Amino acid sequence: MLGNLKLKAIGAGGALLFFGGLMLGDANNLKKNYTLVDARITSVEIDCYVKKRKKKLVEKGTGKLAYMDCEIAPLAAERFGYDDNDIHRRATITYRYRSPVDNKRYKGTYTRESNIDGYRKGRIIRVHAHTSEPGKSRTTAGNLFIDNTG
């Protein structure tokens, strides 16, 4: 019993080290190859999905999470035995920014599933633009070692 617990603790510690290493590598890549620039949001599209812990509504045939119009999400949730607390919103945000490489404007897109209420067309956000590849940009959502951009 105690040996099994030690083995689980070692496995969990190893997983934390692995994912922490990935995030630190990502942070290093951003520091070396990207610079922060202002970007203007050009569109925000909100959709919903239904999920409760590991149970979720999926697209038939693909098994992928089913995204839907937020007006029909309560109907789908009720039909399949979920409640309103199991409905989650996702924002797909499109932005335009000027590349530091060639000074031309480019478009980027990312998604957020939390804290999406303040995102609207025209808002200025900060994104990371690549310092040698025009048209390549990204945000840092999901990396614990870097301030969230976007």
Residue pairs with C-beta under 8 A, 6 or more apart in sequence:
23 143
23 144
23 145
24 145
26 143
26 145
26 146
27 143
27 145
27 146
30 128
30 140
30 146
33 130
33 131
33 132
34 128
34 129
34 130
34 131
34 137
34 138
35 100
35 128
35 129
35 131
36 126
36 127
36 128
36 129
36 149
37 97
37 98
37 99
37 100
37 126
37 127
37 128
37 129
37 137
38 97
38 124
38 125
38 126
39 95
39 96
39 97
39 108
39 124
39 125
39 126
39 127
39 137
40 95
40 96
40 97
40 122
40 123
40 124
40 125
41 93
41 94
41 95
41 119
41 120
41 121
41 122
41 123
41 124
41 125
42 94
42 95
42 96
42 107
42 121
43 93
43 94
43 121
44 91
44 92
44 93
44 94
44 116
44 119
44 120
44 121
45 91
45 92
46 70
46 89
46 90
46 91
46 116
47 67
47 68
47 69
47 70
47 89
47 90
47 92
48 67
48 68
48 69
48 70
48 73
48 87
48 88
48 89
48 90
49 56
49 57
49 65
49 66
49 67
49 68
49 73
49 87
49 88
49 90
50 56
50 57
50 66
50 73
50 76
50 77
50 80
50 82
50 86
50 87
50 88
51 57
51 65
51 86
51 88
52 82
52 85
52 86
56 65
56 66
57 65
57 66
57 76
57 77
57 80
57 82
58 64
58 65
58 66
59 65
59 66
66 76
67 90
68 76
70 87
70 89
73 87
74 84
74 87
76 82
77 83
77 84
77 86
77 87
88 113
89 113
89 116
90 111
90 112
90 113
90 116
91 111
91 112
91 113
91 116
91 119
92 109
92 110
92 111
93 109
93 110
93 111
93 112
93 119
93 125
93 150
94 107
94 108
94 109
95 107
95 108
95 109
95 125
95 127
95 150
96 105
96 106
96 107
96 108
97 105
97 106
97 108
97 127
97 129
97 137
98 104
98 105
98 106
98 129
99 105
99 106
99 129
99 130
99 134
99 135
99 137
100 129
100 131
101 129
101 130
101 131
101 132
101 133
101 134
102 134
104 134
106 134
106 135
106 137
108 127
108 137
108 138
110 138
110 139
110 141
110 150
112 119
112 141
112 150
125 149
125 150
126 149
126 150
127 137
127 138
127 139
127 149
127 150
128 137
128 138
128 139
128 140
128 149
129 136
129 137
130 136
130 137
139 148
139 149
139 150
140 146
140 147
140 148
140 149
140 150
141 148
141 149
141 150
